[in-house]
């Protein structure tokens, strides 16, 4: 590394030394009556020296739910102030703080259950770890509290149990703002994860911390994670097609803001087409007013929105793509970049297959040739995915 490279990165803050960012704003984007809670969070980066470009991610170092920590301590009849070792350097923290800030307690691995079995004389637990299928099924959707409650009594100290646990990892979120449009700020779009499993409400560690415990004025430890595989085209004149249902809208808000700034400064900008989707138009059309303003200003050419629960037939983003197949293919032929952000399980696969269908039909190609066309787009960096 040359000396000039060091000079270019003034920030002292990183994954290992996160910056305490102040919360400027934290609002629920969903309307009353929605089954979802999506938080729009604005954080100050003032004094951090941190910078980012559209497409990058923000890492948040989360804390566990204090209620869950209290229940674990109560079930085990532990003393919250007992010091426990948290790393190989033999550093210690009081138990309560270690469970809050250091250890992962909401996920169970087979390894944790197997090692825990050695600290118990519970026959049921011994049988469970002896059966690979049952063990795998048990760990699914359960946490440390389930394990400790289900197989008492334990011949284990707080140190014995915490020694089995992994370190709580940071969570990465697509940045939902452009630094050019919002100097010294970073915005996030985070869906609160809550669901019932095995008789208890489960909460996403970081998403629910952001929804319930990150009030304006509070600080949260953050760092920037560069995403080299998800960026705007080098030329602002290149057309872009963005598919981002739900919180998948996040990076595209940053793309559109960046393009809006370019346009406002007199730079020529290409066309921008957004496919957005969610459950109900009335309550779940995230950033609607803002997007419509960008459309009026010309920074966003077209918005196609799909709302799956507003009609008898469920309509998703891929259906909107199909409806506009001819034009979509024409954009690709003219050199447009195609982006997808959001759910890896279903949405990204459906969008991928629909894209091949469109290329096959509109390009009058064989299935094989359509797949090769898409592969080439990917190799050229014109088909980019940020899926999770």
C-alpha positions in Angstrom: 0.0 0.0 0.0 1.3 3.4 -1.0 1.3 6.4 1.4 -1.3 8.1 -0.8 -3.7 5.2 -0.3 -3.5 5.7 3.5 -4.2 9.4 3.1 -7.3 8.7 1.1 -8.9 6.8 4.0 -9.1 9.3 6.9 -11.7 7.3 9.0 -10.4 5.6 12.0 -13.7 3.7 12.3 -14.2 0.1 11.0 -15.8 -3.2 11.7 -13.3 -3.7 14.6 -13.7 -0.1 15.8 -17.2 1.0 15.0 -18.4 4.6 15.1 -21.1 5.6 17.6 -23.7 7.2 15.3 -26.4 9.4 16.7 -30.0 8.6 15.7 -31.5 11.7 14.0 -34.8 10.1 13.0 -36.6 6.8 13.4 -40.1 6.5 11.9 -42.4 3.6 10.9 -43.0 3.8 7.1 -46.1 1.5 7.2 -49.5 2.9 7.6 -52.0 2.0 10.4 -53.4 -1.4 10.0 -50.4 -2.8 8.2 -49.1 -6.3 9.3 -45.6 -5.0 8.8 -43.3 -2.5 10.6 -40.6 -1.0 8.4 -38.4 1.6 10.1 -36.8 4.5 8.2 -33.7 5.4 10.3 -31.4 8.4 9.8 -28.0 8.4 11.5 -25.4 11.1 11.8 -21.9 10.4 10.5 -20.6 13.7 11.7 -17.0 13.5 12.8 -16.6 9.9 11.7 -14.8 10.4 8.5 -16.9 7.6 7.1 -18.0 7.7 3.5 -20.0 5.4 1.2 -21.4 5.2 -2.3 -24.8 3.9 -3.4 -24.9 0.2 -3.2 -22.7 -0.1 -0.1 -23.9 -1.5 3.2 -23.9 -0.3 6.8 -22.9 -2.7 9.5 -24.7 -2.4 12.9 -23.3 -3.9 16.0 -26.5 -5.0 17.8 -27.5 -5.8 21.4 -29.7 -8.7 22.4 -33.2 -8.2 23.8 -32.9 -7.3 27.5 -36.1 -9.4 28.2 -34.6 -12.5 26.7 -31.4 -12.0 28.7 -33.4 -11.5 31.9 -35.3 -14.8 31.2 -32.1 -16.8 30.7 -30.6 -15.5 33.9 -33.9 -16.2 35.8 -34.3 -19.8 34.4 -30.8 -20.6 35.4 -31.0 -18.8 38.7 -27.7 -17.1 37.9 -26.3 -13.9 39.4 -26.3 -11.2 36.7 -23.0 -9.7 38.0 -21.0 -13.0 37.8 -17.9 -12.3 35.7 -17.6 -14.5 32.6 -14.7 -14.8 30.1 -15.7 -13.5 26.7 -12.7 -14.2 24.5 -9.3 -15.9 24.1 -7.6 -13.0 25.7 -9.4 -13.9 28.9 -11.2 -10.6 29.1 -14.3 -10.8 31.4 -17.6 -9.0 31.5 -20.5 -9.3 34.1 -22.8 -12.0 32.9 -25.8 -9.7 32.0 -23.6 -7.4 29.9 -21.9 -10.4 28.2 -25.3 -11.9 27.3 -26.6 -8.5 26.1 -23.6 -7.3 24.1 -21.3 -10.2 23.3 -22.9 -13.6 22.8 -25.4 -14.8 20.2 -28.3 -16.2 22.1 -31.2 -16.3 19.5 -29.7 -19.1 17.3 -28.9 -22.7 18.2 -26.4 -24.8 16.3 -26.1 -28.6 16.5 -22.7 -28.1 18.0 -24.0 -26.0 20.9 -26.7 -28.6 21.7 -24.1 -31.5 21.5 -21.7 -29.7 23.8 -24.5 -28.7 26.2 -25.5 -32.4 26.5 -22.2 -33.1 28.2 -23.2 -30.6 30.9 -26.5 -32.4 31.7 -27.7 -35.8 32.8 -31.1 -35.3 31.0 -31.9 -38.5 29.2 -34.1 -36.8 26.7 -31.2 -34.5 25.7 -28.9 -37.5 25.3 -31.4 -39.2 23.0 -31.8 -36.0 21.0 -28.1 -35.5 20.2 -27.9 -39.2 19.3 -30.4 -38.7 16.5 -29.1 -36.4 13.7 -32.5 -35.8 12.1 -34.2 -34.9 15.4 -31.3 -32.7 16.5 -31.5 -30.7 13.2 -35.3 -30.3 13.7 -34.9 -29.2 17.3 -32.3 -26.4 16.5 -34.6 -24.9 13.8 -36.3 -21.8 15.2 -35.2 -22.4 18.8 -32.8 -20.3 20.9 -30.6 -20.7 24.0 -33.5 -20.0 26.4 -35.4 -23.0 24.8 -32.4 -25.3 25.3 -31.8 -24.3 28.9 -35.6 -24.5 29.8 -36.3 -27.8 28.0 -33.4 -29.9 29.5 -32.9 -28.8 33.1 -31.4 -29.5 35.5 -27.9 -28.5 34.5 -24.6 -29.2 36.1 -23.2 -26.1 34.6 -22.0 -22.6 35.7 -22.7 -19.4 33.8 -19.1 -19.7 32.5 -19.7 -23.3 31.2 -22.8 -22.3 29.3 -21.4 -19.0 27.8 -18.2 -20.9 26.7 -20.5 -22.8 24.2 -21.8 -19.6 22.6 -20.7 -17.8 19.5 -19.9 -14.1 19.3 -22.8 -11.9 18.3 -22.1 -10.9 14.7 -22.8 -7.5 13.3 -25.8 -7.2 10.9 -25.4 -5.6 7.4 -28.1 -3.4 5.8 -28.2 -1.9 2.3 -27.8 1.9 2.6 -30.9 3.8 1.7 -29.4 7.2 1.0 -26.9 9.0 -1.2 -24.1 10.8 0.7 -24.1 13.5 -2.0 -27.8 14.2 -1.3 -27.4 13.8 2.5 -23.9 14.9 3.6 -22.7 13.4 6.9 -25.8 11.2 7.1 -26.7 7.6 6.4 -30.3 6.2 6.1 -31.6 2.7 6.5 -34.8 0.9 5.7 -35.2 -2.0 8.2 -38.2 -4.4 8.5 -38.8 -5.5 12.1 -38.8 -9.3 12.2 -41.3 -10.8 14.6 -42.9 -14.3 14.5 -44.3 -17.0 16.6 -42.4 -20.3 16.9 -42.5 -23.1 19.5 -45.0 -21.2 21.7 -43.1 -18.0 22.0 -42.8 -14.7 20.1 -39.4 -14.5 18.4 -37.7 -11.2 17.5 -35.0 -10.3 15.0 -32.0 -9.2 17.1 -31.1 -6.1 15.2 -34.3 -5.2 13.5 -36.3 -5.2 16.7 -33.6 -3.4 18.5 -33.9 -0.7 15.8 -37.7 -0.7 16.0 -38.2 -0.7 19.8 -35.0 0.6 21.4 -33.3 3.0 19.1 -34.8 6.3 20.0 -33.8 9.7 18.5 -30.7 11.0 20.3 -29.5 7.5 21.1 -26.3 6.2 19.6 -25.5 2.9 17.8 -22.2 1.4 16.8 -21.8 1.3 13.0 -19.3 0.8 10.2 -19.4 1.0 6.4 -19.0 -2.2 4.3 -18.1 -1.7 0.7 -20.2 -3.6 -1.8 -18.1 -3.9 -5.0 -20.7 -6.0 -6.8 -23.7 -3.7 -6.5 -23.1 -0.2 -7.9 -24.5 2.4 -10.3 -23.1 2.3 -13.8 -20.0 4.5 -14.3 -21.9 6.7 -16.7 -24.9 8.6 -15.2 -26.4 8.5 -18.7 -26.9 4.7 -18.6 -30.5 3.5 -18.1 -31.2 1.5 -15.0 -34.0 -1.0 -14.1 -34.4 -1.7 -10.4 -36.5 -4.5 -8.8 -36.9 -4.0 -5.0 -40.0 -5.2 -3.2 -40.3 -4.4 0.5 -37.1 -3.4 2.2 -35.4 -4.2 -1.1 -36.2 -0.6 -2.0 -33.3 0.6 0.2 -30.4 0.7 -2.2 -32.6 2.0 -5.0 -33.6 5.0 -2.9 -29.8 5.7 -2.8 -29.5 5.2 -6.6 -32.4 7.6 -7.3 -31.2 10.2 -4.8 -27.7 10.1 -6.5 -29.3 10.4 -9.9 -31.5 13.3 -8.7 -28.4 15.2 -7.5 -26.7 14.6 -10.9 -29.7 15.9 -12.7 -30.1 18.9 -10.5 -26.4 19.9 -11.2 -27.1 19.8 -15.0 -25.6 16.4 -15.7 -27.2 14.2 -18.3 -28.9 11.2 -16.7 -30.3 8.0 -18.1 -33.8 6.7 -17.5 -34.7 4.9 -14.3 -37.4 2.3 -13.9 -38.4 1.0 -10.5 -40.5 -2.2 -9.8 -41.7 -2.1 -6.2 -43.9 -4.5 -4.4 -45.5 -5.2 -1.0 -48.8 -6.3 0.5 -51.2 -3.3 0.4 -51.0 -0.1 -1.5 -52.7 2.0 1.2 -50.3 0.9 4.0 -47.2 -0.6 2.5 -46.1 1.6 -0.4 -42.8 2.6 1.2 -41.5 6.1 0.3 -44.4 6.7 -2.0 -44.6 10.5 -1.9 -40.8 10.8 -2.2 -40.7 8.5 -5.2 -43.6 10.4 -6.9 -41.6 13.6 -6.3 -38.6 12.1 -7.9 -40.8 11.0 -10.8 -42.1 14.6 -11.3 -38.5 15.9 -11.1 -37.5 13.4 -13.8 -35.0 11.5 -11.7 -37.3 8.4 -11.9 -38.9 7.7 -15.2 -41.4 4.9 -14.3 -42.7 3.2 -11.2 -44.5 -0.1 -11.5 -45.9 -1.2 -8.2 -47.4 -4.6 -7.3 -49.5 -5.2 -4.2 -50.1 -8.9 -3.5 -53.0 -8.6 -1.1 -55.1 -5.9 -2.8 -56.6 -8.3 -5.4 -57.9 -11.9 -5.4 -55.0 -13.0 -7.6 -51.7 -12.2 -5.9 -49.7 -9.8 -8.0 -45.9 -9.7 -7.5 -43.1 -7.7 -9.1 -42.3 -10.5 -11.6 -45.9 -10.2 -12.9 -45.4 -6.5 -13.5 -42.1 -7.3 -15.3 -44.0 -9.8 -17.5 -46.7 -7.2 -18.3 -43.9 -4.9 -19.5 -41.8 -7.5 -21.1 -41.5 -5.9 -24.5 -40.3 -2.5 -23.2 -38.1 -4.2 -20.6 -36.3 -6.2 -23.2 -35.9 -3.0 -25.4 -34.2 -1.3 -22.4 -31.8 -4.2 -22.1 -31.0 -4.2 -25.8 -30.2 -0.4 -25.5 -27.7 -1.2 -22.7 -29.7 -0.8 -19.5 -28.4 -2.2 -16.2 -30.7 -4.5 -14.3 -30.7 -4.7 -10.5 -32.5 -6.9 -7.9 -32.5 -6.4 -4.2 -34.4 -8.3 -1.5 -35.5 -11.8 -0.6 -33.2 -14.6 -1.9 -35.5 -17.5 -1.1 -38.4 -16.7 -3.5 -38.4 -13.3 -5.0 -34.9 -13.2 -6.5 -35.4 -16.7 -8.1 -38.8 -15.7 -9.5 -37.4 -12.4 -10.9 -34.4 -14.3 -12.4 -36.7 -16.9 -14.1 -39.1 -14.2 -15.4 -36.2 -12.3 -16.8 -35.1 -15.4 -18.8 -38.8 -15.8 -19.9 -38.9 -12.2 -21.2 -35.5 -12.5 -23.0 -36.6 -15.8 -24.6 -40.0 -14.4 -25.8 -39.0 -10.9 -26.8 -35.6 -11.9 -28.2 -37.2 -14.9 -30.0 -34.4 -17.0 -28.5 -34.2 -20.6 -27.3 -34.2 -21.1 -23.5 -30.5 -21.9 -23.7 -29.7 -18.8 -25.7 -31.8 -16.6 -23.3 -29.9 -18.0 -20.3 -26.6 -17.3 -22.1 -27.8 -13.7 -22.8 -28.5 -13.2 -19.1 -25.2 -14.8 -18.2 -23.4 -12.3 -20.5 -25.3 -9.4 -18.8 -24.0 -10.7 -15.5 -20.4 -10.9 -16.8 -20.6 -7.4 -18.1 -21.8 -6.2 -14.7 -25.2 -5.2 -16.1 -27.2 -7.7 -14.0 -26.5 -7.2 -10.3 -28.1 -8.7 -7.3 -28.1 -7.8 -3.6 -30.1 -10.6 -2.1 -30.3 -11.9 1.5 
